[in-house]
Amino acid sequence: MSWSEDDENTLPDGEEAPDAASLPSNALFIGDGGELAYETRRALVQLLAGPSLDARRHAKLWPILMRDEDLIRRRLAELFLELIIDHDVQVAFTRQADTGDLEAPTLLRRAQLTFVDSVLLLYLRQRLAQADSQGDRAVVSTEEATEFLTLYERASNTDRAGFAKRVHASIEKIKKHNILQKIRSSENRFEISPTLKLLFSAEEILALTHLYQRMAAGEAPAREIPPDADEEAEE
């Protein structure tokens, strides 16, 4: 079959060949069948990449999230994910939706939290609450965190080097997940991410604080929270 110049934009079956004007308005690359605008996709990707999206670190994406919140919620729901937003502290993150008896695949990776990790997170959450009450930035040094964690070392423990290693690994893990964000002018001082406000309720903070205080004093039974027990937390 031969085509004439007049038939240049006509397919053999009579349909016109697509041109740039007929492509989806939000197409960003060849083969793009997406419907979301570029900046909306960026906000969605940041939420999926985690651990959070906040107005301070993502100044350009936060207004987009606020504008397209309902649309982004629908996209996340299709992945069995829930969008959590604290408008007061301007922080958002995703977590697995509560699907009840429905068997749903898990998209979010899960990180193992040791007892030391849990105590460190609680300590940082308390420091964050204290800073908020005073109108200050929540800043902590590695030395302060290490000193606090040593309060929970078993009195019978003789492997001090091993415990120090676990403390260091816990601090590095928390840093990796951006809960501790490095302050540019300092090598060992970090700002605590406001995301922690969404991870611990006031009731949980109070209950854990009392339990850990009893454990530090050697009063809490080991079966309540074994020191070496692992807990799972979503990244």
Residue frames as a rotation matrix with the C-alpha (Angstrom) as fourth column:
MET 1
0.589 0.808 0.000 0.00
0.808 -0.589 0.000 0.00
0.000 0.000 -1.000 0.00
SER 2
-0.569 -0.763 0.306 1.40
0.763 -0.629 -0.149 3.41
0.306 0.149 0.940 -0.93
TRP 3
0.301 0.611 -0.732 0.49
0.800 -0.580 -0.155 6.70
-0.519 -0.538 -0.663 0.67
SER 4
0.238 -0.177 0.955 0.40
0.640 -0.711 -0.291 10.09
0.730 0.681 -0.056 -0.92
GLU 5
-0.813 -0.561 0.156 1.63
0.295 -0.627 -0.721 13.22
0.502 -0.540 0.676 0.83
ASP 6
-0.278 0.791 0.545 -1.99
-0.668 -0.567 0.482 14.10
0.690 -0.230 0.686 1.62
ASP 7
0.684 0.552 -0.477 -2.30
-0.121 0.730 0.673 10.78
0.720 -0.403 0.566 3.44
GLU 8
-0.284 -0.959 -0.001 0.81
-0.150 0.046 -0.988 11.40
0.947 -0.280 -0.157 5.56
ASN 9
-0.811 0.000 0.585 -1.15
-0.577 -0.162 -0.800 11.73
0.094 -0.987 0.132 8.81
THR 10
0.297 0.955 -0.023 -3.76
-0.953 0.298 0.058 9.08
0.062 0.005 0.998 7.98
LEU 11
-0.465 -0.404 0.788 -3.56
-0.532 0.839 0.115 5.48
-0.707 -0.366 -0.605 9.18
PRO 12
-0.978 0.025 -0.206 -4.40
-0.160 0.546 0.822 2.62
0.133 0.837 -0.530 6.76
ASP 13
-0.553 0.820 -0.148 -7.75
0.833 0.545 -0.091 2.03
0.007 -0.174 -0.985 8.42
GLY 14
0.058 0.595 0.801 -8.72
0.574 -0.677 0.461 5.64
0.817 0.433 -0.381 8.05
GLU 15
0.789 0.195 -0.583 -7.88
0.611 -0.357 0.707 6.78
-0.070 -0.914 -0.401 11.59
GLU 16
0.711 -0.533 0.459 -5.73
-0.247 -0.800 -0.547 9.84
0.659 0.276 -0.700 12.01
ALA 17
0.020 -0.809 -0.588 -2.27
0.678 0.443 -0.587 9.37
0.735 -0.386 0.557 13.52
PRO 18
0.747 0.261 -0.612 -1.87
0.655 -0.451 0.607 10.95
-0.117 -0.854 -0.508 16.98
ASP 19
0.111 -0.729 0.675 0.06
0.353 -0.606 -0.713 14.15
0.929 0.318 0.190 17.20
ALA 20
-0.808 -0.547 -0.219 1.46
0.392 -0.222 -0.893 16.12
0.440 -0.807 0.394 20.13
ALA 21
-0.664 0.587 0.462 -1.78
-0.650 -0.759 0.031 18.01
0.369 -0.280 0.886 20.58
SER 22
0.311 0.866 -0.392 -3.75
-0.535 0.500 0.681 14.78
0.785 -0.002 0.619 21.09
LEU 23
-0.429 -0.537 -0.727 -1.51
0.328 0.657 -0.679 13.41
0.841 -0.530 -0.106 23.89
PRO 24
0.459 0.585 -0.669 -2.80
0.829 -0.011 0.559 13.51
0.319 -0.811 -0.490 27.49
SER 25
0.711 -0.117 0.694 -2.31
-0.089 -0.993 -0.077 16.96
0.698 -0.007 -0.716 28.96
ASN 26
0.740 -0.411 0.532 -0.31
-0.631 -0.149 0.762 15.59
-0.234 -0.899 -0.370 31.90
ALA 27
0.885 -0.457 0.086 1.95
0.458 0.823 -0.336 13.31
0.083 0.337 0.938 29.87
LEU 28
0.726 -0.673 -0.143 5.54
-0.455 -0.626 0.634 13.95
-0.516 -0.395 -0.760 30.93
PHE 29
-0.463 -0.886 -0.017 7.37
-0.643 0.323 0.695 11.35
-0.610 0.332 -0.719 28.87
ILE 30
-0.373 0.281 -0.884 6.83
-0.798 0.388 0.460 8.88
0.473 0.878 0.079 26.05
GLY 31
-0.426 0.305 -0.852 4.38
0.218 0.948 0.231 6.21
0.878 -0.087 -0.470 27.10
ASP 32
-0.998 0.055 -0.026 3.18
0.009 -0.295 -0.955 8.21
-0.060 -0.954 0.294 30.10
GLY 33
-0.367 0.930 -0.035 -0.42
0.354 0.174 0.919 7.30
0.861 0.325 -0.393 30.81
GLY 34
-0.615 0.059 -0.787 -0.54
0.784 -0.067 -0.617 9.02
-0.089 -0.996 -0.005 34.18
GLU 35
0.259 0.839 0.478 -3.19
0.763 -0.482 0.431 11.54
0.592 0.253 -0.765 35.10
LEU 36
0.650 -0.005 -0.760 -1.48
0.654 -0.505 0.563 13.51
-0.386 -0.863 -0.326 37.87
ALA 37
0.905 -0.364 0.220 0.37
-0.200 -0.821 -0.534 16.76
0.375 0.440 -0.816 37.35
TYR 38
0.160 -0.960 -0.229 4.15
0.139 0.252 -0.958 16.78
0.977 0.121 0.174 37.69
GLU 39
-0.522 -0.425 0.740 4.30
-0.587 -0.451 -0.672 18.44
0.620 -0.785 -0.014 41.12
THR 40
0.442 0.744 0.502 1.50
-0.896 0.339 0.287 16.20
0.043 -0.577 0.816 42.46
ARG 41
0.795 -0.232 -0.561 3.47
0.041 0.943 -0.331 13.12
0.606 0.240 0.759 41.41
ARG 42
-0.254 -0.956 0.148 6.54
-0.075 -0.133 -0.988 14.46
0.964 -0.262 -0.037 43.19
ALA 43
-0.239 0.253 0.938 4.57
-0.944 -0.286 -0.164 14.88
0.227 -0.924 0.307 46.43
LEU 44
0.807 0.591 0.001 3.17
-0.584 0.796 0.160 11.35
0.094 -0.129 0.987 46.09
VAL 45
0.478 -0.713 -0.512 6.62
0.153 0.642 -0.751 9.88
0.865 0.281 0.417 45.45
GLN 46
-0.452 -0.659 0.602 8.06
-0.474 -0.394 -0.787 11.65
0.756 -0.641 -0.134 48.51
LEU 47
0.190 0.616 0.764 5.31
-0.982 0.140 0.130 10.17
-0.027 -0.775 0.632 50.68
LEU 48
0.949 0.172 -0.264 5.99
-0.215 0.966 -0.145 6.69
0.231 0.194 0.954 49.30
ALA 49
0.163 -0.970 -0.178 9.77
0.094 0.195 -0.976 7.07
0.982 0.142 0.123 49.63
GLY 50
0.862 0.315 -0.398 9.32
0.409 0.033 0.912 8.28
0.300 -0.949 -0.100 53.20
PRO 51
-0.753 0.404 -0.520 9.79
0.648 0.596 -0.475 8.62
0.118 -0.694 -0.710 55.97
SER 52
0.103 0.805 -0.584 7.73
0.736 -0.457 -0.499 11.82
-0.669 -0.378 -0.639 55.79
LEU 53
-0.246 -0.095 0.965 6.92
0.734 -0.668 0.122 15.01
0.633 0.738 0.234 53.95
ASP 54
0.191 0.305 -0.933 7.10
0.887 -0.462 0.031 18.20
-0.421 -0.833 -0.358 55.96
ALA 55
0.908 0.352 0.226 6.77
0.416 -0.808 -0.417 21.89
0.036 0.473 -0.880 55.23
ARG 56
0.658 -0.705 -0.264 10.25
-0.383 -0.615 0.689 22.80
-0.649 -0.352 -0.675 56.42
ARG 57
-0.327 -0.849 0.416 12.26
-0.044 0.454 0.890 20.25
-0.944 0.273 -0.185 54.44
HIS 58
-0.609 0.205 0.766 9.87
0.778 0.340 0.528 20.13
-0.152 0.918 -0.367 51.47
ALA 59
-0.544 0.346 -0.765 8.76
0.077 -0.887 -0.456 23.73
-0.836 -0.307 0.456 51.19
LYS 60
-0.714 0.252 -0.654 7.67
-0.696 -0.358 0.622 23.37
-0.078 0.899 0.431 47.55
LEU 61
-0.760 0.388 -0.521 5.82
0.068 0.845 0.530 20.08
0.646 0.368 -0.669 47.98
TRP 62
-0.817 0.446 -0.365 3.85
0.462 0.129 -0.877 20.90
-0.344 -0.885 -0.312 51.12
PRO 63
-0.467 0.696 -0.545 1.50
-0.577 -0.707 -0.409 23.41
-0.670 0.123 0.732 49.40
ILE 64
-0.523 0.248 -0.816 0.94
-0.711 0.401 0.578 20.83
0.471 0.882 -0.033 46.64
LEU 65
-0.851 0.201 -0.485 -0.02
0.379 0.875 -0.301 18.21
0.364 -0.440 -0.821 49.23
MET 66
-0.683 0.617 -0.392 -2.47
0.147 -0.410 -0.900 20.63
-0.716 -0.672 0.189 50.82
ARG 67
-0.422 0.506 -0.752 -3.98
-0.838 -0.535 0.110 21.49
-0.347 0.676 0.650 47.44
ASP 68
-0.107 0.305 -0.946 -4.28
-0.742 0.609 0.280 17.92
0.661 0.732 0.161 46.19
GLU 69
-0.654 -0.210 0.727 -4.80
-0.725 0.448 -0.523 16.11
-0.216 -0.869 -0.445 49.50
ASP 70
0.284 0.856 0.432 -8.01
-0.603 0.510 -0.613 14.33
-0.745 -0.086 0.661 48.45
LEU 71
0.731 -0.048 -0.680 -6.54
-0.630 0.333 -0.701 13.21
0.260 0.942 0.214 45.15
ILE 72
-0.330 -0.934 -0.139 -3.36
-0.718 0.344 -0.606 11.90
0.613 -0.100 -0.783 46.80
ARG 73
-0.390 0.279 0.877 -5.42
-0.749 0.458 -0.479 10.11
-0.535 -0.844 0.031 49.46
ARG 74
0.693 0.720 -0.028 -7.32
-0.579 0.533 -0.616 8.27
-0.429 0.443 0.787 46.72
ARG 75
0.419 -0.626 -0.657 -4.11
-0.614 0.338 -0.713 7.22
0.669 0.703 -0.243 44.97
LEU 76
-0.620 -0.676 0.399 -2.64
-0.737 0.326 -0.592 5.93
0.270 -0.661 -0.701 48.25
ALA 77
0.012 0.721 0.693 -5.86
-0.767 0.451 -0.457 4.08
-0.642 -0.526 0.558 49.10
GLU 78
0.762 0.239 -0.601 -5.46
-0.619 0.540 -0.571 2.11
0.188 0.807 0.559 45.87
LEU 79
-0.093 -0.882 -0.462 -2.20
-0.336 0.464 -0.820 0.82
0.937 0.079 -0.339 47.37
PHE 80
0.526 0.411 -0.745 -3.85
0.539 0.516 0.665 -0.01
0.658 -0.752 0.050 50.72
LEU 81
-0.585 -0.761 -0.281 -2.10
0.751 -0.378 -0.541 2.99
0.305 -0.528 0.793 52.33
GLU 82
0.605 0.750 -0.265 -3.43
0.790 -0.524 0.319 5.75
0.100 -0.403 -0.910 54.56
LEU 83
-0.186 -0.616 0.766 -2.27
0.399 -0.759 -0.514 9.36
0.898 0.210 0.387 54.56
ILE 84
0.398 0.210 -0.893 -1.61
0.916 -0.141 0.376 10.82
-0.047 -0.967 -0.249 58.01
ILE 85
-0.157 -0.393 0.906 -1.31
0.444 -0.848 -0.291 14.62
0.882 0.356 0.307 58.30
ASP 86
0.109 0.136 -0.985 -0.68
0.933 -0.356 0.054 16.84
-0.344 -0.924 -0.166 61.29
HIS 87
0.443 0.153 0.883 -1.60
0.656 -0.727 -0.203 20.31
0.611 0.670 -0.422 60.08
ASP 88
0.994 -0.058 -0.088 -0.32
0.026 -0.673 0.739 21.98
-0.102 -0.737 -0.668 63.25
VAL 89
0.274 -0.961 0.031 3.26
-0.092 0.005 0.996 20.78
-0.957 -0.276 -0.087 62.86
GLN 90
0.593 0.065 -0.803 2.93
-0.765 -0.264 -0.587 20.45
-0.250 0.962 -0.107 59.06
VAL 91
-0.663 -0.735 0.144 4.10
-0.671 0.669 0.320 16.87
-0.331 0.115 -0.937 58.74
ALA 92
0.539 0.823 -0.181 2.64
-0.821 0.464 -0.333 14.02
-0.190 0.328 0.925 56.70
PHE 93
-0.707 -0.707 0.004 3.47
-0.677 0.679 0.285 10.35
-0.204 0.199 -0.959 56.17
THR 94
0.119 0.735 -0.668 1.86
-0.778 0.487 0.397 7.11
0.617 0.472 0.630 55.02
ARG 95
-0.653 -0.271 0.707 1.06
-0.645 0.689 -0.331 3.91
-0.398 -0.672 -0.625 56.86
GLN 96
-0.928 0.330 -0.173 -0.66
0.177 0.800 0.574 0.65
0.327 0.502 -0.801 56.04
ALA 97
-0.332 0.894 0.301 -4.43
-0.784 -0.439 0.439 1.06
0.525 -0.090 0.846 56.02
ASP 98
-0.715 0.229 0.661 -6.47
-0.409 0.630 -0.660 -0.92
-0.567 -0.742 -0.357 58.51
THR 99
-0.543 0.465 -0.699 -8.21
-0.718 0.175 0.674 -3.34
0.436 0.868 0.238 56.14
GLY 100
0.225 0.689 0.689 -9.74
-0.935 0.353 -0.047 -5.53
-0.276 -0.633 0.723 58.83
ASP 101
0.294 -0.018 0.956 -10.23
-0.096 0.994 0.048 -9.10
-0.951 -0.106 0.291 57.65
LEU 102
0.983 0.056 -0.173 -9.35
-0.172 -0.021 -0.985 -8.21
-0.059 0.998 -0.011 54.08
GLU 103
0.392 -0.890 0.234 -6.06
0.625 0.444 0.642 -9.80
-0.675 -0.105 0.730 53.06
ALA 104
0.998 -0.053 -0.046 -4.09
-0.070 -0.766 -0.640 -6.89
-0.002 0.641 -0.767 51.62
PRO 105
0.398 -0.917 0.013 -0.47
0.784 0.332 -0.525 -6.88
0.477 0.219 0.851 50.40
THR 106
0.692 -0.256 -0.675 2.02
0.418 -0.621 0.663 -4.83
-0.589 -0.741 -0.323 52.37
LEU 107
0.763 -0.390 0.515 3.91
0.379 -0.375 -0.846 -2.17
0.523 0.841 -0.138 50.41
LEU 108
0.645 -0.513 0.566 5.79
-0.667 -0.740 0.090 -0.38
0.373 -0.436 -0.819 53.16
ARG 109
-0.076 -0.761 -0.645 9.06
0.103 0.637 -0.764 -1.88
0.992 -0.124 0.030 54.32
ARG 110
0.921 0.381 0.085 9.28
-0.069 -0.055 0.996 -2.69
0.384 -0.923 -0.025 57.99
ALA 111
-0.101 -0.976 0.194 12.25
-0.401 -0.138 -0.906 -1.96
0.911 -0.169 -0.377 60.22
GLN 112
0.336 0.133 -0.932 13.05
0.653 0.681 0.332 -3.96
0.679 -0.720 0.142 63.32
LEU 113
0.243 -0.211 0.947 13.21
-0.552 -0.833 -0.044 -1.90
0.798 -0.512 -0.319 66.51
THR 114
-0.330 -0.414 -0.848 15.19
0.518 0.672 -0.529 -3.27
0.789 -0.614 -0.007 69.44
PHE 115
0.480 0.455 -0.750 14.52
0.875 -0.192 0.444 -2.29
0.058 -0.870 -0.490 73.01
VAL 116
-0.376 -0.708 -0.598 17.33
0.668 -0.655 0.354 0.28
-0.642 -0.266 0.719 72.80
ASP 117
-0.828 0.139 0.544 15.73
0.415 -0.500 0.760 1.74
0.378 0.855 0.356 69.64
SER 118
0.149 0.989 -0.019 12.39
0.681 -0.089 0.727 2.04
0.717 -0.121 -0.687 71.41
VAL 119
0.346 -0.093 -0.934 13.88
0.852 -0.385 0.354 3.79
-0.393 -0.918 -0.054 74.45
LEU 120
-0.731 -0.674 -0.110 15.79
0.541 -0.670 0.508 6.18
-0.416 0.311 0.854 72.20
LEU 121
-0.563 0.599 0.569 12.63
0.455 -0.351 0.819 7.07
0.690 0.720 -0.075 70.26
LEU 122
0.471 0.746 -0.471 10.77
0.803 -0.141 0.580 7.70
0.366 -0.651 -0.665 73.49
TYR 123
-0.052 -0.602 -0.797 13.58
0.778 -0.525 0.345 9.93
-0.626 -0.602 0.496 74.75
LEU 124
-0.910 -0.297 0.290 13.57
0.415 -0.629 0.657 11.94
-0.013 0.718 0.696 71.52
ARG 125
-0.130 0.946 0.296 9.78
0.594 -0.165 0.787 12.27
0.794 0.279 -0.541 71.70
GLN 126
0.487 0.260 -0.834 10.05
0.864 -0.283 0.416 13.64
-0.128 -0.923 -0.363 75.22
ARG 127
-0.495 -0.747 -0.444 12.73
0.597 -0.664 0.451 16.11
-0.632 -0.042 0.774 74.14
LEU 128
-0.756 0.292 0.587 10.49
0.468 -0.386 0.795 17.19
0.458 0.875 0.155 71.26
ALA 129
0.328 0.934 -0.144 7.56
0.742 -0.160 0.651 17.81
0.584 -0.320 -0.746 73.60
GLN 130
0.239 -0.330 -0.913 9.77
0.818 -0.438 0.372 19.77
-0.522 -0.837 0.165 76.00
ALA 131
-0.805 -0.592 0.043 11.12
0.502 -0.640 0.582 21.96
-0.317 0.490 0.812 73.21
ASP 132
-0.401 0.745 0.533 7.60
0.568 -0.255 0.783 22.64
0.719 0.617 -0.321 71.91
SER 133
0.497 0.641 -0.585 6.41
0.846 -0.206 0.492 23.74
0.195 -0.739 -0.644 75.33
GLN 134
0.122 -0.567 -0.814 9.28
0.564 -0.636 0.527 26.22
-0.817 -0.523 0.242 75.50
GLY 135
0.911 0.312 -0.269 8.98
-0.043 -0.579 -0.814 27.39
-0.410 0.753 -0.514 71.91
ASP 136
0.042 -0.980 -0.196 12.47
-0.718 -0.166 0.676 26.11
-0.695 0.112 -0.711 71.06
ARG 137
0.263 -0.103 -0.959 13.92
-0.802 0.530 -0.276 23.86
0.537 0.842 0.057 68.38
ALA 138
0.883 0.058 0.466 14.23
-0.331 0.782 0.529 20.24
-0.333 -0.621 0.709 69.46
VAL 139
0.394 -0.850 -0.349 17.98
-0.604 0.046 -0.796 19.68
0.693 0.524 -0.495 69.31
VAL 140
0.892 -0.156 0.423 19.94
-0.255 0.599 0.759 16.80
-0.372 -0.785 0.494 70.84
SER 141
0.073 -0.937 -0.343 23.56
-0.991 -0.030 -0.129 15.68
0.110 0.349 -0.931 70.72
THR 142
0.286 -0.052 -0.957 24.83
-0.224 0.967 -0.119 12.13
0.932 0.249 0.265 70.34
GLU 143
-0.775 -0.626 -0.088 26.45
-0.023 0.168 -0.986 12.45
0.632 -0.762 -0.144 73.77
GLU 144
-0.545 0.653 0.526 23.13
-0.831 -0.340 -0.439 13.35
-0.108 -0.677 0.728 75.41
ALA 145
0.457 0.743 -0.488 21.34
-0.802 0.582 0.134 10.45
0.383 0.330 0.863 73.75
THR 146
-0.045 -0.575 -0.817 24.11
-0.026 0.818 -0.574 8.02
0.999 -0.004 -0.052 74.69
GLU 147
-0.891 -0.302 0.340 24.12
-0.304 -0.159 -0.939 9.20
0.338 -0.940 0.049 78.31
PHE 148
-0.107 0.936 0.335 20.36
-0.990 -0.069 -0.125 8.71
-0.094 -0.345 0.934 78.55
LEU 149
0.507 0.348 -0.789 20.48
-0.571 0.821 -0.005 5.22
0.646 0.452 0.615 77.05
THR 150
-0.498 -0.774 -0.390 23.14
-0.152 0.521 -0.840 4.06
0.854 -0.359 -0.377 79.49
LEU 151
-0.485 0.414 0.770 20.52
-0.873 -0.188 -0.449 4.42
-0.041 -0.890 0.453 82.25
TYR 152
0.588 0.809 0.022 18.85
-0.797 0.584 -0.155 1.33
-0.139 0.074 0.988 80.80
GLU 153
-0.130 -0.699 -0.703 21.95
-0.566 0.635 -0.526 -0.85
0.814 0.330 -0.478 80.73
ARG 154
0.770 0.423 -0.477 21.48
0.073 0.685 0.725 -3.89
0.633 -0.593 0.497 82.92
ALA 155
0.609 -0.536 0.584 23.39
-0.792 -0.380 0.477 -3.64
-0.033 -0.753 -0.657 86.15
SER 156
0.531 -0.370 0.762 24.56
-0.089 0.870 0.484 -7.21
-0.843 -0.325 0.429 85.65
ASN 157
0.979 -0.135 0.155 25.86
0.173 0.139 -0.975 -6.51
0.110 0.981 0.159 82.17
THR 158
0.390 -0.912 -0.128 29.62
0.231 -0.037 0.972 -6.97
-0.891 -0.408 0.197 81.89
ASP 159
-0.191 -0.408 0.893 29.87
0.961 0.107 0.254 -6.40
-0.200 0.907 0.372 78.14
ARG 160
0.179 0.242 -0.953 30.09
0.282 -0.941 -0.186 -2.61
-0.943 -0.236 -0.237 78.27
ALA 161
-0.738 -0.518 -0.432 31.70
-0.271 -0.358 0.894 -2.40
-0.618 0.777 0.124 74.84
GLY 162
-0.807 0.491 0.328 28.88
0.585 0.586 0.561 -4.46
0.083 0.644 -0.760 73.34
PHE 163
0.151 0.891 -0.429 26.23
0.876 -0.322 -0.359 -2.25
-0.458 -0.321 -0.829 74.91
ALA 164
-0.111 -0.278 -0.954 28.00
-0.084 -0.954 0.288 0.89
-0.990 0.112 0.082 73.63
LYS 165
-0.965 -0.258 0.045 28.01
-0.003 0.183 0.983 -0.66
-0.262 0.949 -0.177 70.16
ARG 166
-0.389 0.900 0.195 24.26
0.920 0.370 0.127 -1.29
0.042 0.229 -0.973 70.33
VAL 167
0.244 0.430 -0.869 23.67
0.505 -0.821 -0.265 2.30
-0.828 -0.375 -0.417 71.43
HIS 168
-0.539 -0.530 -0.655 25.73
-0.292 -0.612 0.735 3.61
-0.790 0.587 0.175 68.51
ALA 169
-0.933 0.212 0.289 23.87
0.358 0.517 0.777 1.35
0.015 0.829 -0.558 66.06
SER 170
-0.042 0.978 -0.207 20.53
0.954 -0.022 -0.299 2.57
-0.297 -0.210 -0.932 67.40
ILE 171
0.095 0.003 -0.995 21.48
0.071 -0.997 0.004 6.22
-0.993 -0.071 -0.095 66.96
GLU 172
-0.834 -0.468 -0.292 22.68
-0.267 -0.120 0.956 5.53
-0.483 0.875 -0.025 63.41
LYS 173
-0.670 0.659 0.343 19.42
0.742 0.598 0.301 3.73
-0.007 0.456 -0.890 62.59
ILE 174
0.259 0.795 -0.549 17.32
0.736 -0.530 -0.422 6.66
-0.626 -0.294 -0.722 63.79
LYS 175
-0.218 -0.436 -0.873 19.49
-0.263 -0.836 0.482 9.04
-0.940 0.334 0.068 61.77
LYS 176
-0.945 -0.189 0.268 19.05
0.166 0.430 0.887 6.88
-0.283 0.883 -0.375 58.68
HIS 177
-0.282 0.931 0.232 15.29
0.954 0.248 0.165 7.24
0.096 0.268 -0.959 58.90
ASN 178
-0.525 -0.049 0.850 15.59
0.315 -0.939 0.140 11.05
0.790 0.342 0.509 59.16
ILE 179
0.630 0.672 -0.389 14.11
0.619 -0.132 0.774 11.23
0.469 -0.729 -0.499 62.63
LEU 180
0.401 -0.609 -0.684 17.38
0.416 -0.545 0.728 12.86
-0.816 -0.577 0.035 63.60
GLN 181
0.776 -0.075 0.626 18.36
0.579 -0.309 -0.755 15.50
0.250 0.948 -0.196 61.06
LYS 182
-0.056 -0.950 -0.307 21.91
0.994 -0.082 0.072 16.82
-0.093 -0.301 0.949 61.14
ILE 183
0.855 0.204 -0.476 22.48
0.234 -0.972 0.002 20.47
-0.462 -0.113 -0.880 61.93
ARG 184
0.809 -0.501 0.309 24.85
0.322 -0.062 -0.945 21.92
0.492 0.863 0.111 59.36
SER 185
0.406 -0.669 0.623 27.00
-0.587 -0.713 -0.383 23.85
0.701 -0.210 -0.682 61.79
SER 186
0.104 -0.327 0.939 27.61
-0.937 0.284 0.203 20.86
-0.334 -0.901 -0.277 64.06
GLU 187
-0.534 -0.422 -0.733 29.03
-0.666 0.744 0.057 17.37
0.521 0.519 -0.678 63.68
ASN 188
-0.849 0.120 -0.514 27.21
0.328 0.883 -0.335 15.71
0.414 -0.453 -0.790 66.56
ARG 189
-0.683 0.693 -0.231 24.05
-0.086 -0.391 -0.917 17.76
-0.725 -0.606 0.326 67.12
PHE 190
-0.870 0.439 0.223 20.75
0.400 0.368 0.839 16.93
0.286 0.820 -0.496 65.46
GLU 191
-0.619 0.773 0.143 17.27
-0.783 -0.590 -0.196 18.36
-0.068 -0.233 0.970 65.20
ILE 192
-0.775 0.411 0.480 14.47
0.199 0.880 -0.432 15.94
-0.600 -0.240 -0.763 66.09
SER 193
-0.883 0.461 0.086 11.90
0.025 -0.137 0.990 15.52
0.469 0.877 0.110 63.33
PRO 194
-0.567 0.748 0.344 8.33
-0.792 -0.382 -0.476 16.56
-0.225 -0.543 0.809 64.27
THR 195
-0.185 0.470 -0.863 7.20
-0.551 0.677 0.487 13.27
0.814 0.566 0.134 62.68
LEU 196
-0.849 -0.225 -0.478 7.65
0.216 0.678 -0.702 11.71
0.482 -0.700 -0.527 66.12
LYS 197
-0.754 0.625 0.201 4.59
-0.581 -0.492 -0.649 13.60
-0.307 -0.606 0.734 67.31
LEU 198
0.115 0.843 -0.525 2.49
-0.971 0.207 0.121 11.40
0.211 0.496 0.842 65.08
LEU 199
-0.209 -0.302 -0.930 4.11
-0.277 0.930 -0.240 8.15
0.938 0.208 -0.278 66.15
PHE 200
-0.740 -0.063 -0.669 3.52
0.586 0.426 -0.689 8.38
0.329 -0.902 -0.279 69.91
SER 201
0.274 0.867 0.416 0.25
0.250 -0.482 0.840 9.45
0.929 -0.127 -0.349 71.51
ALA 202
-0.088 -0.258 0.962 0.26
-0.765 -0.601 -0.231 11.20
0.638 -0.756 -0.144 74.90
GLU 203
0.750 0.445 0.489 -1.10
-0.657 0.586 0.475 8.04
-0.075 -0.677 0.732 76.53
GLU 204
0.847 -0.478 -0.232 1.61
0.336 0.820 -0.464 5.87
0.412 0.315 0.855 74.99
ILE 205
-0.006 -0.876 0.482 4.33
-0.131 -0.477 -0.869 8.27
0.991 -0.069 -0.112 76.09
LEU 206
0.133 0.127 0.983 3.09
-0.948 -0.274 0.164 8.22
0.291 -0.953 0.083 79.68
ALA 207
0.932 0.292 0.214 2.73
-0.342 0.902 0.263 4.43
-0.116 -0.318 0.941 79.80
LEU 208
0.660 -0.739 -0.137 6.13
0.419 0.513 -0.749 3.76
0.623 0.437 0.649 78.25
THR 209
0.001 -0.668 0.744 7.83
-0.442 -0.668 -0.599 6.36
0.897 -0.328 -0.296 80.41
HIS 210
0.416 0.234 0.879 6.55
-0.909 0.129 0.396 4.74
-0.020 -0.964 0.266 83.62
LEU 211
0.998 -0.025 0.057 7.49
0.027 0.999 -0.046 1.27
-0.055 0.048 0.997 82.40
TYR 212
0.449 -0.890 0.078 11.00
0.336 0.088 -0.938 2.25
0.828 0.448 0.338 81.31
GLN 213
0.063 -0.391 0.918 11.58
-0.754 -0.622 -0.213 4.11
0.654 -0.679 -0.333 84.57
ARG 214
0.707 0.260 0.657 10.66
-0.652 0.600 0.464 0.96
-0.274 -0.757 0.594 86.48
MET 215
0.914 -0.405 -0.029 12.93
0.338 0.798 -0.498 -1.10
0.224 0.446 0.867 84.26
ALA 216
0.213 -0.871 0.442 15.81
-0.135 -0.474 -0.870 1.31
0.968 0.126 -0.219 84.81
ALA 217
0.019 -0.136 0.991 15.27
-0.971 -0.237 -0.014 0.88
0.237 -0.962 -0.137 88.56
GLY 218
-0.847 -0.396 -0.354 15.17
-0.361 0.918 -0.163 -2.90
0.390 -0.011 -0.921 88.15
GLU 219
-0.612 0.675 0.413 11.52
-0.464 0.116 -0.878 -3.13
-0.641 -0.729 0.242 89.19
ALA 220
0.248 0.792 -0.557 9.67
-0.941 0.059 -0.334 -4.00
-0.232 0.607 0.760 86.00
PRO 221
0.292 -0.107 0.950 9.38
-0.065 0.989 0.132 -7.72
-0.954 -0.100 0.282 85.24
ALA 222
-0.688 -0.696 -0.206 11.33
-0.270 -0.017 0.963 -8.82
-0.674 0.718 -0.176 82.20
ARG 223
-0.553 0.496 0.670 8.28
0.738 0.665 0.117 -10.45
-0.387 0.559 -0.734 80.64
GLU 224
0.381 0.733 -0.564 6.59
0.326 -0.677 -0.659 -7.03
-0.865 0.067 -0.497 80.18
ILE 225
0.933 -0.215 -0.288 9.15
-0.352 -0.382 -0.854 -5.84
0.074 0.899 -0.433 77.61
PRO 226
0.659 -0.742 0.123 12.20
0.638 0.638 0.431 -8.07
-0.399 -0.206 0.894 77.23
PRO 227
0.333 -0.584 -0.740 15.31
-0.191 -0.810 0.554 -5.88
-0.923 -0.043 -0.381 76.81
ASP 228
-0.721 -0.692 -0.043 16.37
-0.208 0.156 0.966 -7.76
-0.661 0.705 -0.256 73.70
ALA 229
-0.032 0.792 0.610 12.91
0.667 0.471 -0.577 -8.16
-0.744 0.388 -0.544 72.18
ASP 230
-0.962 -0.248 0.118 12.38
0.239 -0.546 0.803 -6.77
-0.134 0.800 0.584 68.71
GLU 231
0.045 0.973 -0.226 9.37
0.332 -0.228 -0.915 -4.70
-0.942 -0.034 -0.333 67.74
GLU 232
-0.393 -0.136 0.909 8.33
0.917 0.010 0.398 -3.91
-0.063 0.991 0.121 64.20
ALA 233
0.086 0.410 -0.908 7.80
0.192 -0.901 -0.389 -0.37
-0.978 -0.141 -0.156 62.97
GLU 234
0.649 0.202 0.734 7.00
0.744 0.032 -0.667 0.93
-0.159 0.979 -0.130 59.52
GLU 235
-0.501 -0.862 -0.071 9.64
0.794 -0.491 0.358 3.03
-0.344 0.123 0.931 57.82
